[in-house]
Amino acid sequence: IIKLNPAIPGKISERKERDDKNVKFIFMGSINNPDDFFMKGGLEALETFKMLSKKYKNITLNVRCKVPEDVKTDYKADNLNFLETPMEYDEIKKLYQNSDILIMPGYGGYFIMAYLEAFSYGLPIVALDTYGVKEFVIDGKTGFSVKPSEKVPINDPSYPANTRSNKFIKSIKEKDPEVINALVEKCSILIDDQKLRKKMSKECQIAFQTKYSFDKKIEN
């Protein structure tokens, strides 16, 4: 039996040293489905970034996702950009190349494309330890994973198919302070330690080359 991992086309993208000292976060979701924002951890990402911004002045976050208007109003900030219009692939590519960390603390198993794209561009991932995440995010190696909220029904027999239900989305909107604090702690480690970011970046690209590229899948 040979296990075939999910894969995407493309090669690893060499990371270029940037002149600015800003640490740039990115969150990826759907620009068509508003519920995607909550299910993929957008609310946790924004709350985490809000907390981080009280401590750090050199961070930015690009949110590539359809975000509810009331949420955008609540979290509006100069170092936060909401990108909701259609983008060509070259623009998406540039977005990844100019980012340092993918923050995607979601609750379902539907982030594969964003994870693999992040790996190909050498972005460590900060995520929740939910369905399927440990397949990709090796804690302390290709990113960090945080224990999810006990308030969210991930132990329900219907999980992860229930992640788009009203009950599930409602539980996410409650925002668990323990989860947010844990995410802030992990993100702070990456902000403070540039060497660790570079080390994880290399590990992410190695993982892409050896597991998740089309070439490797075809070979298997």
Summary of the structure (lengths in Angstrom):
residues: 220
radius of gyration: 16.6
end to end distance: 10.7
largest distance: 51.7
contacts: 686
relative contact order: 0.18
helix: 45%
strand: 14%
